[in-house]
């Protein structure tokens, strides 16, 4: 850690503002995007683009609704418990357990048309670091809260026995608040919109391919009303491209490999902050996060052990979008997890009900600044996910 006087060459205001947007998104993540939204997806390490099993495919590949095993309806309801130990310069966050619900439902209108809708906590919760710069005089705490929710009505059509296409309207709700030693930005909520398109192609009984593209989530600018006037900031959700292929062996083992490109640089490079006319206080005019685009590789395995039990496992890797030269612009950012290992299982309770469970662990990772003060970010993650499935 750098000398205390050097630490404050970087704007404390800017560092704490970085925390509100990124350190709070701390579940098992690719950057700040969850690795699987329910136990079925998480158990496959989110390698689910070409072989969707649950109605949560609404969020990843809407065309997957056409391929779900169901007659009239499928419902997947559950939650995750997330434990993400994080530290800034060795000082741990005091908030380390979070609850994340996800629910999705699909209706088969006829053999060729399936409709659905889903709601999920994509990111958020909070971070509470009592003193990020313990070598500096006095305590320098920052406390953040963030909530990013998504609702997605979805349509999928089976074009022919080999090809299915789908689309979902992505509706976002985002809430932000921040308190630092220098200033407070009170909580406010804004909405945003996007579109996800997807397709599935069944090349043979053993091989199928999937793709999806989620547009940028275009969020309305947040408006923070303070005693100094109104501050604004436009924080969008990145566009994502997914490609996947799934192979089922003669022995019934399904192997899926996915590649994902997350366009963080389009929304997390340099973000302007609108300030009141004549303002000369601690809130900076821009946040230069410098996030890089992220390429994610995921491999998942699935095997029906019996008519009562299905097992899953997978690995997911993507290099941190926060590189060493950008650490000092992202202190408080816990979005540096890279390698995730997952296991999961489905217990078939009866022909219409299943219990799903998964556990995902992100291996410990740290990034130290290569320019300026040698500040250090460190984290690992643990997520236990449950959901019930009902089909009729």
C-alpha positions, -999 to 999 in steps of 0.1 A, spaced: 0 0 0 13 35 -9 23 63 14 -8 80 30 -1 113 12 1 95 -21 -32 78 -16 -50 111 -17 -35 121 -50 -64 99 -63 -97 115 -56 -114 99 -26 -147 109 -41 -139 92 -74 -128 60 -56 -159 58 -35 -182 65 -65 -165 36 -82 -176 15 -52 -213 22 -56 -214 9 -91 -191 -20 -90 -181 -33 -56 -218 -39 -48 -222 -63 -77 -204 -92 -60 -221 -125 -66 -204 -152 -86 -197 -131 -115 -182 -125 -149 -172 -89 -143 -204 -78 -125 -228 -103 -143 -240 -134 -124 -228 -169 -134 -262 -185 -137 -295 -172 -123 -309 -204 -109 -295 -238 -97 -298 -255 -131 -278 -228 -148 -253 -223 -120 -246 -261 -118 -235 -260 -155 -213 -229 -148 -237 -210 -170 -229 -231 -201 -265 -232 -211 -269 -214 -245 -272 -246 -266 -288 -269 -241 -313 -249 -220 -331 -270 -193 -351 -244 -173 -374 -215 -180 -346 -192 -168 -334 -196 -204 -356 -164 -208 -325 -145 -195 -298 -162 -216 -313 -176 -248 -351 -169 -253 -353 -195 -281 -347 -222 -255 -383 -220 -244 -393 -240 -274 -370 -269 -264 -381 -272 -227 -394 -305 -216 -430 -296 -207 -465 -301 -219 -484 -269 -209 -464 -250 -183 -430 -250 -165 -422 -229 -135 -388 -224 -118 -387 -205 -85 -358 -201 -62 -331 -181 -46 -293 -180 -40 -273 -172 -9 -241 -154 -18 -210 -150 3 -184 -129 -14 -154 -121 9 -138 -89 -4 -111 -66 7 -95 -33 -2 -58 -31 9 -65 -59 33 -95 -43 49 -125 -66 47 -160 -56 38 -185 -60 67 -214 -71 44 -208 -106 32 -241 -125 29 -268 -117 4 -301 -131 -8 -309 -132 -46 -343 -144 -58 -351 -156 -94 -384 -167 -108 -394 -177 -143 -424 -194 -160 -431 -207 -195 -465 -214 -212 -468 -236 -243 -495 -220 -264 -492 -247 -290 -465 -271 -303 -447 -242 -321 -452 -212 -298 -441 -208 -262 -444 -177 -241 -427 -168 -209 -417 -142 -183 -390 -140 -157 -379 -118 -129 -344 -119 -113 -320 -100 -91 -291 -95 -116 -267 -75 -93 -266 -52 -63 -267 -56 -25 -238 -36 -9 -204 -32 5 -193 -17 38 -156 -11 42 -148 6 75 -114 20 65 -101 15 29 -69 35 36 -59 23 71 -24 39 68 -40 73 63 -50 95 92 -86 89 105 -110 63 92 -120 64 55 -152 43 54 -176 40 24 -210 23 24 -229 15 -8 -262 0 -17 -272 -11 -52 -300 -31 -67 -303 -42 -103 -335 -61 -112 -346 -75 -146 -381 -84 -159 -383 -101 -192 -415 -111 -211 -405 -136 -238 -417 -151 -271 -402 -183 -287 -413 -200 -319 -403 -234 -333 -397 -226 -370 -392 -263 -380 -380 -294 -361 -344 -282 -363 -346 -244 -358 -362 -223 -330 -360 -185 -326 -369 -163 -296 -369 -127 -283 -374 -110 -249 -380 -75 -239 -356 -66 -212 -369 -42 -185 -345 -31 -159 -349 -14 -125 -318 0 -109 -314 17 -75 -283 34 -62 -271 51 -30 -237 61 -16 -223 76 16 -186 86 20 -167 108 44 -168 136 18 -204 135 6 -237 115 3 -256 107 -28 -291 97 -17 -309 66 -31 -329 69 -62 -343 44 -88 -343 45 -126 -356 22 -153 -340 10 -185 -348 -12 -215 -331 -36 -239 -338 -65 -262 -325 -101 -263 -326 -123 -295 -317 -159 -296 -317 -191 -317 -313 -229 -314 -303 -252 -342 -305 -290 -338 -280 -304 -363 -286 -340 -352 -299 -360 -322 -265 -356 -306 -254 -321 -316 -271 -287 -313 -259 -251 -314 -272 -219 -298 -267 -182 -300 -280 -151 -283 -274 -114 -283 -285 -90 -256 -285 -53 -265 -271 -27 -242 -295 -21 -213 -302 16 -219 -308 31 -184 -323 65 -177 -297 88 -160 -297 86 -122 -305 119 -106 -290 125 -71 -306 155 -54 -283 170 -27 -278 202 -8 -253 212 -35 -278 206 -63 -285 177 -86 -259 153 -99 -266 129 -128 -249 98 -141 -259 74 -169 -249 39 -160 -259 14 -187 -258 -24 -187 -234 -39 -213 -244 -57 -245 -235 -95 -245 -230 -120 -273 -233 -157 -266 -224 -187 -288 -227 -223 -276 -225 -260 -288 -238 -291 -270 -229 -327 -277 -246 -357 -261 -226 -389 -261 -239 -424 -267 -237 -429 -229 -260 -399 -223 -234 -375 -211 -241 -339 -223 -211 -317 -228 -216 -280 -236 -190 -254 -244 -200 -217 -246 -181 -185 -255 -194 -151 -243 -183 -116 -252 -193 -89 -227 -188 -54 -241 -179 -36 -209 -157 -10 -226 -188 5 -243 -204 14 -209 -176 12 -183 -146 30 -198 -152 67 -190 -186 78 -175 -195 115 -173 -210 129 -141 -234 158 -145 -228 185 -118 -246 217 -108 -234 249 -125 -204 263 -108 -199 232 -86 -163 229 -73 -167 202 -47 -154 166 -42 -177 148 -68 -156 144 -100 -168 154 -134 -161 119 -148 -153 84 -136 -125 69 -156 -130 32 -148 -112 18 -179 -130 -15 -180 -120 -39 -208 -143 -61 -228 -144 -96 -213 -143 -130 -232 -157 -158 -211 -153 -195 -217 -177 -219 -200 -178 -257 -201 -206 -277 -185 -214 -314 -180 -248 -330 -173 -256 -367 -167 -288 -385 -157 -277 -409 -131 -312 -424 -128 -348 -414 -133 -345 -397 -98 -312 -379 -101 -293 -357 -125 -258 -344 -118 -241 -313 -132 -206 -297 -131 -187 -270 -149 -160 -244 -151 -162 -208 -161 -133 -184 -168 -130 -148 -179 -101 -125 -173 -109 -96 -149 -122 -65 -169 -103 -44 -143 -66 -46 -152 -37 -35 -130 -34 -1 -146 -70 7 -137 -71 -5 -101 -67 30 -86 -98 41 -105 -118 11 -92 -110 8 -55 -140 -9 -40 -146 -28 -72 -150 -64 -64 -157 -74 -100 -123 -92 -104 -133 -129 -101 -119 -150 -130 -122 -187 -125 -155 -204 -112 -160 -240 -104 -196 -253 -101 -214 -285 -91 -252 -292 -90 -279 -318 -89 -316 -322 -96 -337 -346 -75 -368 -357 -94 -394 -359 -67 -423 -370 -89 -433 -366 -126 -442 -329 -120 -418 -316 -94 -380 -313 -91 -356 -299 -65 -325 -283 -79 -294 -273 -59 -259 -260 -69 -228 -246 -54 -204 -222 -72 -170 -212 -59 -149 -184 -75 -112 -190 -68 -94 -163 -49 -81 -135 -71 -63 -102 -65 -52 -73 -86 -26 -47 -75 -22 -13 -91 7 -11 -115 7 27 -116 4 52 -87 -1 39 -52 1 1 -50 -35 -4 -39 -48 -40 -39 -82 -55 -46 -89 -91 -35 -119 -114 -34 -133 -149 -37 -170 -160 -39 -193 -187 -27 -229 -191 -39 -254 -218 -28 -285 -218 -50 -319 -236 -47 -349 -237 -69 -380 -258 -73 -393 -268 -107 -429 -276 -115 -441 -289 -149 -476 -297 -162 
